[in-house]
Amino acid sequence: MRECQIQKNSGQCNCSYEPCGRKGICCECLAYHWTNKELPACLFPDAVERTYDRSLARFIQTYKK
């Protein structure tokens, strides 16, 4: 099993929610958001991510063009 590279992942994470304890732990982040029918911040452009609307509908709207 691979080791989580938290520091490397955190450097690429665009999540603007500061108290988030899952930054850099991609597997936990994805699992958390998916249980809420959302996608993680890293799948959205920064301007969209800052709205905190990480819904599947917003993802489709953002990339349908």
DAGIBEL-V122115 format. One record per backbone hydrogen bond with DSSP energy under -0.5 kcal/mol. CO is the residue of the C=O (numbers start at 1). NH is the residue of the N-H. Records with the same first field share a line. If there is no record, write none. Layout:
CO = NH / NH
//
This chain:
4 = 6
5 = 9
6 = 10
7 = 11
8 = 12
9 = 12 / 13
10 = 13
16 = 18
17 = 20
20 = 23
22 = 25
24 = 26
25 = 28 / 29
26 = 30
27 = 31
28 = 32
29 = 33
30 = 34
31 = 35
32 = 36
33 = 36 / 38
34 = 37
37 = 56
40 = 43
41 = 44
45 = 48 / 49
46 = 50
48 = 51 / 53
49 = 52
52 = 54
54 = 39
55 = 59
56 = 60
57 = 61
58 = 62
59 = 63
60 = 64
//
